[in-house]
């Protein structure tokens, strides 16, 4: 194999994308692409940095085979987490959903069963709910910082969720009202509604309130937004770039 094929081979063997390798070497992704297509050659300093990253000699990068792998000193190893050290995305997702549901259940009990329904208590519960979801979004982002982040995707998802959350918080959304009525009042008779002022089935009431209440929708969108944007912030702090050569 020639140099460009060796560079692709060792990068894929290390489990790195071109973006992650570019960040580790402090070069652009286009530079990595040029190396791996043969459009440009890495400098001697970048070859040495690649050898340290992959744990091989520079001669093995240039010619392939023949040379024994060179052990990388622990103190000079790039601070990239190995793929197996990253948390499972599915486990992280289910953990987030479970924590949000528990928090929603607590706020549901506070607002409808422990407090008297008045404007002050309702506003207090809504403020507490918004604050709690924002803090949980940042906490989940911190816990998920070891997993690789696609910054462009996270930025788009975080921005879209932020806009949706602010719109639902500040503007009327009739679609949410209709969904709330369809779900929350299942199994409730007119007599029950007149007597208690709330649906008879607390399970459907909780589902409707969690899914379609405007404050709930806004809180969940803000949680998602801060989770995505926080992953970008915390992943930069968790993976400092090693000292490497400048781009060619």
Secondary structure, DSSP 8 states (H G I E B T S, - for coil): --HHHHHHHHHHHHT--HHHHHHHHTS-HHHHHHHHHTSS---HHHHHHHHHHHTS-HHHHHH-SSS------GGGS-----GGGS--HHHHHHHHHHHHHHHHHHHHHIIIIIS--SHHHHHHHHHHHHHHHHHHHHHHHHHTTTS---HHHHHHHHHHHHHHHHHHHHS--HHHHHHHHHHHTTT--HHHHHHHSS-S-HHHHHHHHHHH-HHHHHHHHHHHHHHHHHHHHHHHHHS---------
